[in-house]
Amino acid sequence: MADPDGPSSGGEPGVPRWVKVIGVVVATLIALVVLAQVTGLAGDHGPGRHLGGLGAVAPGGSGPGGFLW
């Protein structure tokens, strides 16, 4: 009689261990990034950071950084 708690001899194998490990690592990194953004530990990031605080276009008709839109 086969041991009910032992390894199964039929059927398809489960998810490989390396896939599970990568999934846990990626989920942990995403959780850390979200936590840093929510708590403010990541600093002031976002598109408004690069506009000099005003977000206005320069008088020469070029956008921030001198690029023409």
Secondary structure, 3 states (H helix, E strand, C coil): CCCCCCCCCCCCCCCCHHHHHHHHHHHHHHHHHHHHHHHCCCCCCCHHHHHCCCCCCCCCCECHHHCEC
